[in-house]
Amino acid sequence: MGISPAPERRAPDGRTRPSTAAHVRDSRSAHAGKRVPGARGTTATRGPRRTERTERAGAAATRPRTGRTGRVAAPPRSRPHPAVARLRRAWDRPLTAYYLVAGSAVLLTFLGLVMVFSSSQIQALRQGLPPTFYLRQQVLAAVIGVALALPAARMPVERHRWLAYPLLGGSILLLVLVQVPGLGLGRTVNGQTNWLALGGPFVVQPGEFAKVAFLVWGADLLARKQRHRLLDQWKHLLVPLVPGALLLSGLLMLGGDMGTAVILCAVLFGLLWLAGAPLRLFGAALAGAGLLAAALIATSAHRMSRFACLGASDPGPGDQCWQVVHGLYALSTGGPFGSGLGASIEKWGQLPEPHTDFIFAVTGEELGLVGTLSVLALFAALCAGGLRIAGRSTDPFVRLAAGSIVTWLSVQAAINIGGVLGLVPIAGVPLPLFSYGGSALVSALYAVGLLLAATRSEPAVRTALAGRERRLRPTGLRRPGRRR
């Protein structure tokens, strides 16, 4: 049987067309006969088509992508490094700020107790006291501070706000009692009458309590005004906040404590900044504060001598820069890892106040660069935790209180360490949570408790802490629940 030819198709116009199979066969034979010289297996007709297709694909790849609106789409984001991603996830966890604040405060306090004991033994023996005298005093202050910080951390934020006016009133009363000459309660140390003798070895410094009282009162005041939308008016923004700061600063300056007054002004600026005060206000305030500070410094020979020791490398005439220079000697002889705990040479009478203002220098001499950097890292962790609390909270009081606490601790630490390094004048302020000083330690620990209470005010943190407590509670001590 022969193969019949393929039937022809008739078009609507009456013309005849070959079948589809015949058309395909004829086209294949036509293309097969046209070969490109030098190219094996490639036809002449496929070359131009493939070239056009490649050019169109390249043009489409180089052309910027546009969305439906015609705008150029953003390039795809590159994925972060796995270590950066893990760090970001750890930072976003609810309990990160809680652990940063609590852990850094505990480590700073413990390391401070160790360094107070190491740096104060010789000082105590020279005064005819037991070598552990200053350590016992600091441990007592730490116990009182922890006894205040623990309930403060579990106390609701609203109860801290209730304490604003009692704390401020009590601080003002104590500052006034220090300056009343007939009572005999004020005690003068190194030319400054800022201590209140309570009998026996118990001496408090009301200026340290005034800082924490002012920030709690100022945060509560501004939060109330922000709730009523009154901070857009200058009189509500500045009154009575600025007069209260001036009153406390004036009482401090009566005793000669300019360092604490400067920190109080820094807390005031921090509160105004967090409240959204305009920049021109800060310019005018800084100009006025600078002129007032210059007048106070120029009228005091003791303060002028401290400014003369900036960047000093030798004691100078009359050994007026003795403390700064020997603080630098202590830091320079420490090396990377220090001379060993308790092996400081400068604390044997060469360095004045080794357990208070210049404890950072003794730390550098005994623990070296590693020890000083560890202290700085702990302060950075504490401030980072406080800033995270202030940045993520929606409560105005929490934001203002946490931000002002960070301002207080960071500015005071910078002034103390800068004075040891000879970068700023010696202000006579202790290193927070680290230097010897019972009043300073108690007030700083209460501020840490307030930060922890601010963290616990977030619902996610409360939930995470409740789940952690349930997991850590022994099975036999769990509260019996109703079975369902």
Rosetta blueprint (number, residue, H / E / L):
1 M L
2 G L
3 I L
4 S L
5 P L
6 A L
7 P L
8 E L
9 R E
10 R E
11 A L
12 P L
13 D L
14 G L
15 R L
16 T E
17 R E
18 P L
19 S L
20 T H
21 A H
22 A H
23 H H
24 V H
25 R H
26 D H
27 S H
28 R H
29 S H
30 A H
31 H H
32 A H
33 G L
34 K L
35 R E
36 V L
37 P L
38 G L
39 A L
40 R L
41 G L
42 T L
43 T E
44 A L
45 T L
46 R H
47 G H
48 P H
49 R H
50 R H
51 T H
52 E H
53 R H
54 T H
55 E H
56 R H
57 A H
58 G H
59 A H
60 A H
61 A H
62 T H
63 R L
64 P L
65 R L
66 T E
67 G L
68 R L
69 T L
70 G L
71 R L
72 V E
73 A L
74 A L
75 P L
76 P L
77 R L
78 S L
79 R L
80 P L
81 H L
82 P H
83 A H
84 V H
85 A H
86 R H
87 L H
88 R H
89 R H
90 A H
91 W H
92 D L
93 R L
94 P L
95 L L
96 T H
97 A H
98 Y H
99 Y H
100 L H
101 V H
102 A H
103 G H
104 S H
105 A H
106 V H
107 L H
108 L H
109 T H
110 F H
111 L H
112 G H
113 L H
114 V H
115 M H
116 V H
117 F H
118 S H
119 S H
120 S H
121 Q H
122 I H
123 Q H
124 A H
125 L H
126 R H
127 Q L
128 G L
129 L L
130 P L
131 P L
132 T L
133 F H
134 Y H
135 L H
136 R H
137 Q H
138 Q H
139 V H
140 L H
141 A H
142 A H
143 V H
144 I H
145 G H
146 V H
147 A H
148 L H
149 A H
150 L H
151 P H
152 A H
153 A H
154 R H
155 M L
156 P L
157 V H
158 E H
159 R H
160 H H
161 R H
162 W H
163 L L
164 A H
165 Y H
166 P H
167 L H
168 L H
169 G H
170 G H
171 S H
172 I H
173 L H
174 L H
175 L H
176 V H
177 L H
178 V H
179 Q H
180 V L
181 P L
182 G L
183 L L
184 G L
185 L L
186 G E
187 R E
188 T E
189 V E
190 N L
191 G L
192 Q E
193 T E
194 N E
195 W E
196 L E
197 A E
198 L L
199 G L
200 G L
201 P L
202 F L
203 V E
204 V E
205 Q L
206 P H
207 G H
208 E H
209 F H
210 A H
211 K H
212 V H
213 A H
214 F H
215 L H
216 V H
217 W H
218 G H
219 A H
220 D H
221 L H
222 L H
223 A H
224 R H
225 K H
226 Q H
227 R H
228 H L
229 R L
230 L L
231 L L
232 D L
233 Q L
234 W H
235 K H
236 H H
237 L H
238 L H
239 V L
240 P L
241 L H
242 V H
243 P H
244 G H
245 A H
246 L H
247 L H
248 L H
249 S H
250 G H
251 L H
252 L H
253 M H
254 L H
255 G L
256 G L
257 D L
258 M H
259 G H
260 T H
261 A H
262 V H
263 I H
264 L H
265 C H
266 A H
267 V H
268 L H
269 F H
270 G H
271 L H
272 L H
273 W H
274 L H
275 A L
276 G L
277 A L
278 P L
279 L H
280 R H
281 L H
282 F H
283 G H
284 A H
285 A H
286 L H
287 A H
288 G H
289 A H
290 G H
291 L H
292 L H
293 A H
294 A H
295 A H
296 L H
297 I H
298 A H
299 T L
300 S L
301 A H
302 H H
303 R H
304 M H
305 S H
306 R H
307 F H
308 A L
309 C L
310 L L
311 G L
312 A L
313 S L
314 D L
315 P L
316 G L
317 P H
318 G H
319 D H
320 Q L
321 C L
322 W H
323 Q H
324 V H
325 V H
326 H H
327 G H
328 L H
329 Y H
330 A H
331 L H
332 S H
333 T H
334 G H
335 G L
336 P L
337 F L
338 G L
339 S L
340 G L
341 L L
342 G L
343 A L
344 S L
345 I L
346 E L
347 K L
348 W L
349 G L
350 Q L
351 L L
352 P L
353 E L
354 P L
355 H L
356 T L
357 D L
358 F L
359 I H
360 F H
361 A H
362 V H
363 T H
364 G H
365 E H
366 E H
367 L H
368 G H
369 L H
370 V H
371 G H
372 T H
373 L H
374 S H
375 V H
376 L H
377 A H
378 L H
379 F H
380 A H
381 A H
382 L H
383 C H
384 A H
385 G H
386 G H
387 L H
388 R H
389 I H
390 A H
391 G H
392 R H
393 S L
394 T L
395 D L
396 P H
397 F H
398 V H
399 R H
400 L H
401 A H
402 A H
403 G H
404 S H
405 I H
406 V H
407 T H
408 W H
409 L H
410 S H
411 V H
412 Q H
413 A H
414 A H
415 I H
416 N H
417 I H
418 G H
419 G H
420 V H
421 L H
422 G L
423 L L
424 V L
425 P L
426 I L
427 A L
428 G L
429 V L
430 P L
431 L L
432 P L
433 L L
434 F L
435 S L
436 Y L
437 G L
438 G H
439 S H
440 A H
441 L H
442 V H
443 S H
444 A H
445 L H
446 Y H
447 A H
448 V H
449 G H
450 L H
451 L H
452 L H
453 A H
454 A H
455 T H
456 R H
457 S L
458 E L
459 P H
460 A H
461 V H
462 R H
463 T H
464 A H
465 L H
466 A H
467 G H
468 R H
469 E H
470 R H
471 R H
472 L H
473 R L
474 P L
475 T H
476 G H
477 L H
478 R L
479 R L
480 P L
481 G L
482 R L
483 R L
484 R L
